[in-house]
Amino acid sequence: MLWTIISISSAPLGELEEIGSELDTDRLIGSLGEHEESIYSVEWSCCDAWIFASLSYDGRVIINQVPSAEKYKILL
């Protein structure tokens, strides 16, 4: 599962609340169902802030990215 967790953001207190009510709550962005086993580790790309990799107990590595709609909500 991919979540947006605004409650632990590094933005100054109150700054994000002024932007809009959709951004001021923690919520589920999506569920990633490519793994057959539990996910062991997740790492963000050092080259692209929107790409991450997940590793499951069965040894499968999945490369994924933040959905474009979520990316634009953050940037715009």
PyMOL commands that set and color helices and strands:
alter all, ss='L'
color gray80, all
select helices_A, chain A and resi 6-8+21-24+68-75
alter helices_A, ss='H'
color red, helices_A
select strands_A, chain A and resi 2-4+27-30+39-44+51-56+61-65
alter strands_A, ss='S'
color yellow, strands_A
deselect
rebuild
show_as cartoon
